[in-house]
Amino acid sequence: MSRRSASKIGLGRSNEPPVLILTSLAAGPKHGYALTQDIEQFAGVTLGPGTLYGAIGRLEERGLIEPDLAGTDERRRPYRITAAGRAALEAAVRDMRTLADEGAARLGLGGRARARAPRRTPGRAGASRTLGATS
C-alpha cells in the first residue's frame, strides 16, 4: 500500500487514538470524559487517561485540534477539530475505505465495484509500509 496523506501526518490505523479522537470531535466539541464515552460507544475502545491526554496533546501540537474557548471552565476543557484536523481525518477515512474495498474484493464480497489502482513496486520513493509500523 502506498503512503498517502494520512500516513504522512501519522494518524495511524483506524483504532489508533488520534483517529478515534478526531472522529469523535468531527461530531462537535467535547471535553476528555465526553471523548472517552463517545469513543467507547462508537468504537468499543476504552482509552485510559494517559493515552487520551497524550494523544490530545500531540494532536493539539500538530494543529489538528484546538481548545474550544466558548464555555470553558477549569475542570472541563473542550476541544474541537480544526480545518487541518478535518482534512487529516478525511484522508485517513479515504485510506481505510480503500483498504476495506480491497479486502472485500479479495474476499469476493458484494458491494460497490471499484477500479483497481495500479500496484507500486516496493523500494521506490513513496513505496509501501509494513502493516503495524508506526510513523
C-alpha positions in Angstrom: 0.0 0.0 0.0 1.4 3.4 -0.9 1.9 6.1 1.6 -0.9 8.6 1.3 -1.5 11.9 3.0 -2.9 10.2 6.2 0.2 8.2 6.6 2.4 11.3 6.1 0.8 13.0 9.0 1.0 9.9 11.1 -2.6 9.4 12.2 -2.2 5.6 12.1 -4.8 2.9 11.8 -8.5 3.2 12.4 -8.2 2.0 16.0 -5.4 4.5 16.9 -6.2 7.1 19.5 -5.7 10.1 17.1 -8.1 8.7 14.6 -10.7 7.9 17.3 -10.4 11.3 18.8 -10.7 13.2 15.5 -13.7 11.0 14.6 -15.4 11.9 17.9 -14.6 15.6 17.5 -16.0 15.7 13.9 -19.4 15.5 15.6 -18.7 18.6 17.7 -16.6 19.9 20.6 -16.1 17.6 23.6 -14.0 17.5 26.8 -11.9 14.5 27.8 -14.5 12.5 29.6 -17.1 13.0 26.9 -14.5 11.9 24.3 -13.9 8.7 26.2 -17.6 8.0 26.5 -18.2 8.7 22.8 -15.3 6.6 21.6 -16.3 3.7 23.8 -19.9 3.9 22.3 -19.0 4.1 18.6 -15.8 2.1 18.5 -15.9 -0.2 21.6 -12.5 1.1 22.7 -11.7 2.5 26.1 -8.9 5.0 26.2 -7.2 5.4 29.6 -6.4 9.0 30.8 -2.7 8.8 29.9 -3.4 7.6 26.3 -6.3 10.1 25.8 -4.5 13.2 27.1 -1.2 12.2 25.5 -2.9 11.9 22.1 -4.8 15.2 22.7 -1.5 16.9 23.4 0.1 15.6 20.2 -3.0 16.5 18.1 -3.0 20.0 19.6 0.7 20.5 18.9 0.2 19.5 15.3 -2.7 21.9 14.9 -5.3 19.2 14.3 -7.4 20.1 17.3 -7.7 23.2 19.5 -9.3 24.2 22.7 -12.9 25.4 22.3 -12.8 28.5 24.4 -16.6 29.0 24.5 -18.0 27.9 27.8 -14.6 26.8 29.1 -14.3 26.1 32.8 -11.3 25.0 34.8 -12.3 21.3 35.2 -13.6 20.5 31.7 -11.6 21.8 28.7 -13.5 21.1 25.5 -11.6 20.6 22.2 -12.7 21.0 18.7 -11.3 19.7 15.4 -9.6 22.3 13.2 -9.7 22.5 9.4 -6.3 20.7 9.2 -7.7 18.0 11.5 -10.8 17.6 9.4 -8.6 17.2 6.3 -6.4 14.7 8.0 -9.4 12.6 9.1 -10.9 12.8 5.6 -7.6 11.4 4.2 -7.5 8.6 6.9 -11.1 7.7 6.1 -10.3 7.5 2.4 -7.3 5.2 3.1 -9.4 3.0 5.3 -12.2 2.8 2.7 -9.6 1.9 0.0 -8.2 -0.9 2.2 -11.7 -2.1 3.2 -12.8 -2.2 -0.5 -9.7 -4.1 -1.5 -10.3 -6.6 1.3 -13.9 -7.1 0.3 -13.0 -7.5 -3.3 -10.4 -10.2 -2.4 -12.9 -12.0 -0.2 -15.5 -11.9 -3.1 -17.9 -9.9 -1.0 -20.6 -8.0 -2.8 -20.7 -4.3 -2.7 -19.7 -1.4 -4.8 -17.4 -2.1 -7.7 -14.3 -0.1 -8.0 -11.4 0.1 -10.4 -8.1 -1.2 -9.0 -5.3 1.2 -8.7 -2.0 0.1 -10.3 0.3 -1.6 -7.9 3.5 0.2 -6.8 6.8 -1.6 -6.6 8.2 -1.7 -3.1 11.5 0.1 -2.7 10.6 3.1 -4.8 10.0 6.5 -3.3 6.7 6.6 -1.5 6.5 2.8 -1.6 4.7 0.6 0.8 5.0 0.4 4.6 4.6 -2.5 6.8 1.3 -3.0 8.5 1.6 -2.3 12.2 4.6 0.0 11.7 4.1 3.5 13.2 5.1 6.7 11.6 
